[in-house]
Amino acid sequence: RSHARRIDKKGSSKVASPRHPSRRSSTKKEMEGALQEILASRAVERVPAQLLVDERPPIVWVQSVPRLNNKFIVNRLLSSISPLALLKPKKDKIVIPLSQEETGDFIEFWDFAKEVLNLEANQAIFADVTLSQTLNDALTGSAELRQTLADALHECGPDAAIFPKVYDSSVKSWTTSIGEILAEKHDGVCKVVGDDEQLEEMTSAKTFMHRSIKTLDEASAIEAIC
């Protein structure tokens, strides 16, 4: 970077020191000071983000897994283990759907995840899901798997909830079955994290943003809201 030169009385030239950094530094300090005064005047109470996480109820994560439609088996696993880093040690559980073809490679990864995230072995519920099935297919068709999930919810406590990727008719079907198991065996209920069904129906389709090509005279949901 070239700097301006100044000529002294003896005729020699010297590089003039740029003043920009010092001005920026003082301006930054002034802004930080003003910000601190604003925060103090508003009596802002800082709450550690971790505290909010600690206070939430236990969650049993049940994310969807697609059927295998290409050669990349890992894509199925990524769909189901996406919440893995959100698991609270000794508190949450996660359903991991594995076919026989997937089990070997993933067990090694699970051992690594347990060590890094300080998780315990019983926080993972391994579900036998073939490559031609979705996780919803397996939960709908397997009474044993639904029983396992009901026991996991009971173990986590009365406030525990299932967290599916989306609450749709398929999820409603198998969670209703789990609720019946909990009611009969433990006098409990199956809690599910999800939007109101009417809201879900309105916002989940693409027609939320634009009109349907079949009914162009009907306003889209976003038009109705605005």
Secondary structure, DSSP 8 states (H G I E B T S, - for coil): ----EEE-TTS-EEE----HHHHHHHHHHHHHHHHHHHHHHTT-----HHHHHHTS--EEEE-------SS-THHHHHHHHTTGGG--TTT-EEEEEE-HHHHHHHHHHHHHHHHHHT--GGGEEEEE--TT--HHHHHHH-HHHHHHHHHHHHHH-TT-EEEESS--HHHHHHHHHHHHHHHHHHS---EE----HHHHHHHSSGGGTS--TT-TTS--HHHHH-
